[in-house]
Amino acid sequence: MDNNINKVLGRLSNVGNPIFLLKMLQEIRGYIKRHPLDYPISDKFNNIYFDIEGEIYLIENMLVTKNVVLPDKANVVTLSEQALYKIAHLIGVTNDEMLISNLLKEMRSVKNIKKFHDILEIGDESFSTNLTSNQFALIMLNQIRKN
């Protein structure tokens, strides 16, 4: 068991201080709890809908479909268009036509934890979700595993 813990800590040390990473995970949990969205949640955790000021995007298998109809039950994240563009600028994504798709791809390769903290700050006023942090993580893991 100690060997497994050492392996995990070794892997975490490649991306940053493990204590800092744990604090960051706690911060994300608190962040999601502070931004609730009252919308019926889906029992399927293989996709997520982004509501960007009324424009609905479906993310499924890391593919983005624009202008979809939000179902009666869905895993939803809302964000303002301004926050979306600020996050894109922070990460260095500029292509407007495929902004969300490119943003998701670039976020997968961000290694600087400070950038993740900055992303949370940018979205603070407009972010909301009906997911718990565990459900959100499950969806993200399902998306990454398929690609």
trRosetta pair geometry for C-beta under 8 A, 3 or more apart (Angstrom, degrees):
i j d omega theta_ij theta_ji phi_ij phi_ji
1 4 5.7 -50 -156 31 38 111
1 5 6.7 37 149 -17 67 103
2 5 5.6 -53 -150 37 37 113
2 6 6.3 39 152 -20 67 105
3 6 5.7 -54 -149 36 31 112
3 7 6.5 35 150 -22 63 103
4 7 5.5 -50 -150 32 34 114
4 8 6.5 33 153 -17 65 103
5 8 5.7 -53 -150 36 33 110
5 9 6.2 28 154 -14 66 108
6 9 5.7 -56 -143 42 31 109
6 10 6.1 38 154 -25 64 107
7 10 5.6 -54 -148 34 28 115
7 11 6.5 26 155 -16 63 104
8 11 5.9 -57 -152 36 30 108
8 12 6.3 27 153 -16 65 109
9 12 5.6 -54 -143 40 33 112
9 13 6.3 40 155 -29 65 102
9 18 5.4 -34 -137 -70 79 157
10 13 5.8 -50 -150 26 29 113
10 14 7.5 38 149 -26 57 95
11 14 5.9 -46 -167 16 39 115
11 15 7.9 10 149 3 63 100
12 15 6.3 -71 -162 45 43 95
12 16 7.3 -58 167 65 74 63
12 18 4.3 73 116 -97 137 91
12 21 5.6 -129 -165 32 115 161
13 16 7.6 -123 -147 76 30 20
13 17 7.6 22 -121 -108 64 29
13 18 6.4 -39 -68 -40 68 97
15 21 7.0 77 94 -87 106 132
15 111 5.9 -133 -136 -156 84 83
15 113 7.3 103 151 -52 92 103
16 20 5.5 -87 146 78 116 124
16 21 5.6 139 83 -57 109 99
16 113 5.0 8 -59 -20 168 132
17 20 3.9 74 76 9 104 113
17 21 6.7 -175 89 -13 53 82
18 21 5.4 -52 -145 35 34 114
18 22 6.4 36 156 -19 66 102
19 22 5.8 -52 -151 35 32 111
19 23 6.5 32 150 -17 63 105
20 23 5.6 -55 -150 37 33 112
20 24 6.3 37 150 -23 65 105
20 113 6.5 120 135 98 117 165
21 24 5.4 -52 -148 34 32 115
21 25 6.5 36 152 -20 65 101
21 113 6.9 -120 -92 -103 69 147
22 25 5.7 -48 -150 33 34 112
22 26 6.6 36 150 -17 63 103
23 26 5.5 -53 -152 36 35 113
23 27 6.3 39 148 -23 66 103
24 27 5.4 -50 -148 33 34 115
24 28 6.5 36 152 -20 65 101
24 113 5.8 -96 -83 -166 158 121
24 116 6.7 59 -167 96 130 133
24 117 7.1 -96 -124 -68 103 93
25 28 5.7 -50 -149 34 33 111
25 29 6.5 38 151 -20 64 102
26 29 5.6 -51 -151 33 34 114
26 30 6.4 31 153 -15 65 106
27 30 5.8 -56 -150 40 31 109
27 31 6.1 38 150 -27 65 108
27 117 7.5 2 117 -111 157 87
27 120 7.1 47 139 177 112 177
28 31 5.3 -50 -143 33 32 118
28 32 6.4 31 158 -17 65 103
28 120 7.2 -124 -99 -93 70 136
28 133 6.0 119 122 -134 90 125
29 32 6.1 -57 -152 36 28 107
29 33 6.5 26 152 -16 63 109
29 133 4.3 -69 -112 -24 68 166
30 33 5.6 -58 -148 39 33 113
30 34 6.2 30 155 -20 68 108
31 34 5.9 -60 -149 36 27 108
31 35 6.6 -3 160 3 62 115
31 120 5.5 -77 -121 -152 157 122
31 124 7.8 -93 -145 -109 103 78
31 127 7.7 5 164 99 102 143
32 35 6.3 -77 -146 49 28 95
32 129 6.1 -41 -147 55 90 123
32 131 7.0 -62 -166 92 127 80
32 132 6.8 100 130 -167 134 33
32 133 4.6 162 42 -71 150 83
32 136 6.3 -136 -114 -4 149 150
33 36 7.3 -5 -170 -55 37 91
33 133 7.5 -41 -39 -30 83 106
35 124 8.0 -141 -73 -153 129 46
35 127 5.0 -3 -167 107 162 86
35 128 4.6 -143 167 -107 91 55
35 129 6.3 55 108 18 102 75
36 128 6.6 -2 97 -158 19 98
36 129 7.5 -69 -133 70 32 50
36 130 7.2 58 -169 -108 68 47
37 76 5.9 -109 109 91 152 110
37 77 7.9 -174 -8 -115 153 30
37 78 6.2 136 -99 5 140 113
37 128 4.1 119 -65 141 98 106
37 129 5.3 -109 8 143 119 5
37 130 4.4 -81 78 -54 97 73
38 130 7.2 115 -108 -102 7 103
39 74 6.9 -34 141 59 123 83
39 76 5.2 1 77 31 150 143
39 130 4.6 -106 58 -56 86 144
40 72 6.4 -4 64 147 136 70
40 73 4.4 -72 118 -107 109 78
40 74 7.6 76 86 20 73 54
40 130 7.5 29 80 -180 9 159
41 73 6.4 12 101 -168 20 92
41 74 7.5 -80 -139 79 35 25
41 75 6.3 45 -151 -89 81 63
41 130 5.0 -164 -77 131 92 118
41 131 6.8 126 -124 -85 124 59
41 135 7.5 -22 -164 -178 140 166
42 45 7.6 167 98 -67 98 49
42 71 7.3 60 -81 80 118 126
42 73 4.6 129 -85 133 64 93
42 74 5.2 20 -33 -115 114 24
42 75 5.3 -77 36 -30 107 78
43 73 7.5 7 -7 141 71 141
44 47 7.0 16 118 28 108 87
44 75 7.9 -116 83 -18 66 114
45 75 6.8 89 -119 -58 60 152
45 135 6.3 -132 -115 -160 125 80
45 138 4.9 -5 162 117 148 117
45 139 5.1 -119 -176 -77 85 76
45 142 6.1 148 124 -11 86 152
46 60 6.8 44 132 -140 84 88
46 139 7.4 -172 -98 -131 9 74
46 142 5.3 -119 -116 151 59 146
47 58 6.1 -1 178 -173 127 92
47 59 6.4 164 -160 83 74 54
47 60 4.1 -19 -108 -91 112 90
47 75 6.8 158 96 45 57 116
47 139 7.4 -47 81 -149 7 111
48 58 7.8 153 82 -156 38 51
48 59 5.1 -12 63 58 85 105
48 75 4.6 -71 -114 104 69 112
48 76 7.4 160 -170 -90 74 20
48 77 6.3 25 168 -1 118 107
48 131 7.9 -33 -122 -41 113 147
48 139 5.2 82 -52 170 116 148
48 143 7.9 -49 7 -57 111 133
49 56 5.9 -15 -172 -164 111 98
49 57 6.8 151 -160 77 58 48
49 58 5.7 -28 -102 -99 75 62
49 59 7.5 -179 -89 16 25 76
49 68 7.3 -120 -125 80 107 122
49 70 5.8 113 170 -117 163 88
49 74 4.9 7 8 161 133 134
49 75 6.5 142 16 78 78 57
49 76 5.0 -26 72 -104 101 70
49 77 7.3 173 88 27 51 65
50 56 7.3 151 79 -155 50 47
50 57 4.4 -10 57 59 100 103
50 59 6.5 55 -14 -18 105 111
50 76 7.8 144 -97 -158 21 59
50 77 5.3 -24 -109 72 68 94
50 78 7.6 138 -166 -100 55 30
50 79 6.8 -27 -165 23 101 106
50 100 6.6 -178 58 -139 157 143
51 54 6.9 32 -174 -69 92 15
51 55 7.4 143 -159 67 49 42
51 56 5.6 -17 -101 -99 70 72
51 57 8.0 -166 -72 23 28 72
51 70 7.0 6 -81 -78 112 138
51 76 6.0 15 -10 -167 113 108
51 77 7.2 -178 24 89 74 42
51 78 4.4 -28 71 -104 104 82
51 79 7.6 142 78 23 58 57
52 55 5.0 -30 70 64 88 96
52 57 6.8 27 1 -3 109 113
52 78 7.7 167 -79 -155 33 58
52 79 5.9 -21 -105 72 75 81
52 80 7.4 74 -156 -180 69 14
52 81 5.5 89 170 -80 102 72
52 84 5.8 10 -132 -41 126 152
52 100 7.8 -133 -34 -74 145 126
53 80 6.0 55 -56 -140 104 55
53 81 5.0 -44 3 -27 134 100
55 66 7.3 -14 170 -161 107 90
55 67 7.0 -46 -159 -81 84 60
56 67 7.0 82 63 -134 76 17
56 68 5.2 -99 111 66 108 71
56 69 6.9 93 70 -115 152 12
56 70 5.1 -139 -120 -52 152 90
57 64 5.5 -12 -176 -165 118 98
57 65 6.7 154 -161 75 63 47
57 66 5.6 -24 -106 -104 86 55
57 68 7.0 95 -133 21 18 103
57 100 5.6 39 173 69 170 175
58 64 7.3 148 77 -155 49 47
58 65 4.4 -9 56 55 100 103
58 68 4.6 16 -22 19 112 160
59 62 6.9 3 -175 -118 96 25
59 63 7.2 158 -151 73 53 38
59 64 5.6 -18 -98 -97 75 70
59 100 7.5 -123 -78 149 111 122
59 104 6.9 155 -136 -86 136 156
59 143 7.0 1 142 -114 108 139
60 63 5.9 -31 73 59 67 89
60 65 7.2 -2 23 1 104 112
61 143 6.8 177 -119 -138 18 67
61 146 4.8 -94 -129 120 81 143
61 147 6.7 129 179 -53 70 100
62 101 7.9 92 161 -144 72 77
62 104 6.1 179 -150 130 84 136
62 105 7.6 91 -178 -76 119 75
62 143 5.2 116 -57 179 80 99
62 144 7.6 85 -60 -84 123 39
62 146 7.0 -175 0 81 99 102
62 147 4.7 -16 17 -34 145 152
63 101 7.4 2 -147 -116 39 111
64 98 7.5 140 56 -156 132 74
64 100 4.9 140 -126 95 159 114
64 101 4.4 -127 14 -68 127 89
64 104 7.2 165 -52 4 116 139
65 68 5.5 62 111 -47 107 122
70 74 5.6 -111 -167 13 82 158
70 76 7.1 32 -144 -96 124 123
71 74 5.0 132 56 -58 87 107
74 130 8.0 99 89 47 62 137
75 129 8.0 8 179 -167 70 101
75 130 7.0 -145 -140 69 43 99
75 131 5.7 42 -154 -68 93 117
75 135 7.1 -153 -127 150 120 117
75 139 6.1 169 150 -84 161 151
76 129 6.4 179 95 -140 59 61
76 130 5.3 50 48 12 93 108
76 131 7.8 178 51 -23 47 92
77 127 7.2 -24 -172 -155 91 82
77 128 7.5 164 -155 84 49 44
77 129 4.7 -14 -103 -94 70 102
77 131 7.5 -33 -69 15 85 118
78 126 7.0 -111 126 158 88 79
78 127 6.9 151 83 -150 65 32
78 128 4.8 1 49 53 107 89
78 129 7.3 -169 16 -71 69 52
79 83 5.2 -116 180 81 96 124
79 84 5.5 113 121 -60 120 91
79 123 5.7 -49 -128 -136 109 109
79 126 5.4 87 -155 114 45 108
79 127 5.5 6 -97 -94 82 66
80 83 4.5 94 59 7 88 101
80 84 6.9 -145 96 -7 47 86
80 125 7.4 -11 -1 93 134 93
80 126 3.5 -87 -14 -141 100 170
81 84 5.4 -52 -149 34 34 117
81 85 6.5 30 155 -15 67 104
82 85 6.0 -57 -151 38 29 106
82 86 6.4 29 152 -19 64 108
82 126 7.5 131 58 -15 92 156
83 86 5.6 -55 -145 37 33 112
83 87 6.3 34 155 -19 66 105
83 122 5.4 139 -151 145 84 88
83 123 4.8 99 179 -103 138 60
83 125 7.3 -168 -70 58 129 86
83 126 4.9 -157 -11 48 143 128
83 127 7.1 -137 143 -49 165 82
84 87 6.0 -57 -151 36 27 109
84 88 6.4 28 151 -19 63 108
84 99 7.1 75 154 139 114 132
84 100 7.6 -38 -160 -85 126 84
84 103 7.6 -74 -168 -76 84 170
85 88 5.4 -51 -145 37 34 115
85 89 6.3 38 154 -21 65 103
85 99 7.9 -39 -95 -160 65 146
86 89 5.7 -52 -148 35 31 112
86 90 6.4 36 151 -23 63 104
86 122 4.7 -166 108 -158 124 129
87 90 5.6 -51 -150 32 33 115
87 91 6.4 16 157 -6 66 109
87 103 6.8 62 113 -150 107 129
87 119 5.4 61 -129 -132 106 87
87 122 5.3 167 -68 97 80 149
87 123 6.8 20 -61 -52 128 100
88 91 6.2 -66 -148 45 28 100
88 93 4.2 -87 -159 72 86 101
88 94 7.1 139 151 -78 111 33
88 99 5.8 -39 -101 -163 150 103
88 102 7.8 61 -137 92 107 104
88 103 5.4 -75 -97 -92 87 114
89 92 7.6 41 -175 -73 28 26
89 93 7.7 -85 -56 54 24 64
89 94 7.9 64 -99 -87 60 74
90 115 6.5 150 150 -152 113 93
90 118 5.9 -176 -156 120 148 127
90 119 6.7 -169 87 -79 151 74
90 122 6.8 -129 -23 -43 146 154
91 103 6.6 110 62 -138 148 73
91 106 4.8 118 155 125 128 133
91 107 6.6 -55 -118 -73 156 68
91 110 6.5 -75 -125 -77 106 122
91 115 7.0 95 -91 -177 76 131
91 119 7.9 33 -51 -84 107 114
92 106 6.8 -164 64 -156 86 150
93 99 6.5 115 136 -148 121 66
93 102 4.7 150 -147 119 122 112
93 103 5.0 -136 42 -82 170 68
93 106 5.4 -147 -60 6 113 153
95 98 5.2 -4 120 52 122 84
95 99 6.3 -166 93 -77 64 56
95 102 5.3 106 53 -17 114 161
96 99 5.4 -9 -143 -51 33 113
98 101 4.5 -51 179 51 93 118
98 102 5.2 96 113 -25 93 101
99 102 6.1 -66 -144 42 22 105
99 103 5.9 25 159 -23 64 112
100 103 5.5 -54 -142 36 29 116
100 104 6.4 32 158 -20 64 103
101 104 6.0 -55 -153 33 27 109
101 105 6.7 25 151 -16 62 107
102 105 5.6 -54 -149 37 35 113
102 106 6.2 29 156 -15 68 108
103 106 5.9 -59 -145 40 28 107
103 107 6.2 31 156 -24 65 107
104 107 5.8 -53 -144 33 29 112
104 108 6.9 36 154 -26 60 100
105 108 6.0 -54 -163 23 32 114
105 109 7.4 8 151 -3 62 107
106 109 6.0 -69 -157 42 39 101
106 110 6.8 57 146 -46 70 92
107 110 5.6 -31 -149 0 42 118
107 119 7.9 77 -122 -106 113 162
108 144 7.0 153 -125 -110 119 105
110 115 5.2 -120 -169 87 129 140
110 116 6.7 144 119 -57 135 85
112 115 4.4 81 88 -5 102 107
112 116 7.6 -180 102 -7 59 79
113 116 5.4 -46 -158 31 49 114
113 117 6.6 51 145 -19 70 99
114 117 5.5 -51 -153 35 37 114
114 118 6.4 40 147 -20 67 104
115 118 5.4 -52 -148 37 35 113
115 119 6.3 43 150 -25 66 101
116 119 5.4 -46 -148 30 34 116
116 120 6.7 37 151 -19 63 100
117 120 5.8 -52 -154 33 33 112
117 121 6.6 33 149 -18 64 105
118 121 5.6 -53 -150 36 35 113
118 122 6.4 38 152 -23 67 103
119 122 5.8 -52 -148 33 31 112
119 123 6.5 13 160 -3 64 111
120 123 6.3 -69 -147 47 27 100
120 124 6.6 58 152 -65 62 87
121 124 5.6 -22 -155 -24 33 120
123 126 6.2 -93 -162 61 61 80
123 127 3.9 56 154 -45 107 122
124 127 6.5 -34 -103 22 13 110
129 136 6.7 42 144 -82 160 123
131 135 4.2 -138 -161 89 97 117
131 136 4.5 122 122 -59 136 84
131 139 7.2 -65 -130 -1 157 134
132 135 4.7 94 49 8 77 102
132 136 6.9 -140 91 -5 39 88
133 136 5.6 -53 -146 38 32 115
133 137 6.3 35 154 -20 65 105
134 137 5.7 -53 -147 37 30 111
134 138 6.4 35 152 -23 64 105
135 138 5.5 -50 -148 33 33 115
135 139 6.6 33 154 -18 64 102
136 139 5.9 -54 -153 34 31 110
136 140 6.5 27 152 -15 64 108
137 140 5.7 -57 -147 40 33 111
137 141 6.2 33 155 -19 67 107
138 141 5.8 -55 -146 38 28 110
138 142 6.3 31 154 -20 63 106
139 142 5.7 -55 -149 36 30 112
139 143 6.4 32 152 -21 64 105
140 143 5.6 -53 -149 34 32 113
140 144 6.3 28 155 -16 66 107
141 144 5.8 -55 -143 39 32 108
141 145 6.1 34 158 -23 66 108
142 145 6.0 -53 -144 33 27 112
142 146 6.7 22 159 -17 60 109
143 146 6.3 -68 -159 34 27 107
143 147 7.0 -8 157 8 63 113
144 147 6.4 -82 -152 50 32 92
